[in-house]
């Protein structure tokens, strides 16, 4: 019981240190960018002209635009927040202060990660709610595809978890935070390129997994006519990302335990 109370106290102390990191403002900035892409899609004249036709899959079009935004922006967000929570300890060599105060490396690793991941989950849930509100506000009266939306949001969290573990390890391992930020830029580019590649190839690009959740594809319906076709929900981004994230987290935890900060 004392151990649990001690961890809760340390978790509280860790969160207090983040007050001057402006994490909430960073999350808010990326929320505006994500929702900006969704709103641009919702206000497009082609979207508005077919907004409540069953074959237009209006809800899924909004979700698809949201997934494109995730592919572009999410790697950078994850790199920024992980680098900031790690860099706060690099100033004045606070790693040694933590260890002499009774913190083990495992506790530092777990509590820091849990703190930022919980903040990210809140951010993700808020975006999901805003996505629905935007859809209703622009005039979509069709039923919300609750199952697809739920699976999509859970899958996004799983993909972000996997990517976050990678950037978290880099931020904790290397004092130069530009390494993780550079990887995030490469990740966004590889994710965008992955959209254009066959699934057999892009399955090996983790950063493209957000786009793998897209629920529709264009099919030719006439000589110069195209329509949208519903595709089955893809579960492998969720499963692969969850397994990869757990593996990287456990491996990173063991790796960093052996280092002398």
HELIX and SHEET records of a PDB file:
HELIX    1   1 UNK A    2  UNK A   17  1                                  16    
HELIX    2   2 UNK A   18  UNK A   20  5                                   3    
HELIX    3   3 UNK A   23  UNK A   43  1                                  21    
HELIX    4   4 UNK A   45  UNK A   49  1                                   5    
HELIX    5   5 UNK A   54  UNK A   56  5                                   3    
HELIX    6   6 UNK A   58  UNK A   90  1                                  33    
HELIX    7   7 UNK A   94  UNK A  100  1                                   7    
HELIX    8   8 UNK A  105  UNK A  137  1                                  33    
HELIX    9   9 UNK A  146  UNK A  173  1                                  28    
HELIX   10  10 UNK A  178  UNK A  196  1                                  19    
HELIX   11  11 UNK A  199  UNK A  202  1                                   4    
HELIX   12  12 UNK A  206  UNK A  208  5                                   3    
HELIX   13  13 UNK A  211  UNK A  213  5                                   3    
HELIX   14  14 UNK A  236  UNK A  257  1                                  22    
SHEET    1   A 2 UNK A 216  UNK A 220  0                                        
SHEET    2   A 2 UNK A 226  UNK A 230 -1                                        
END                                                                             
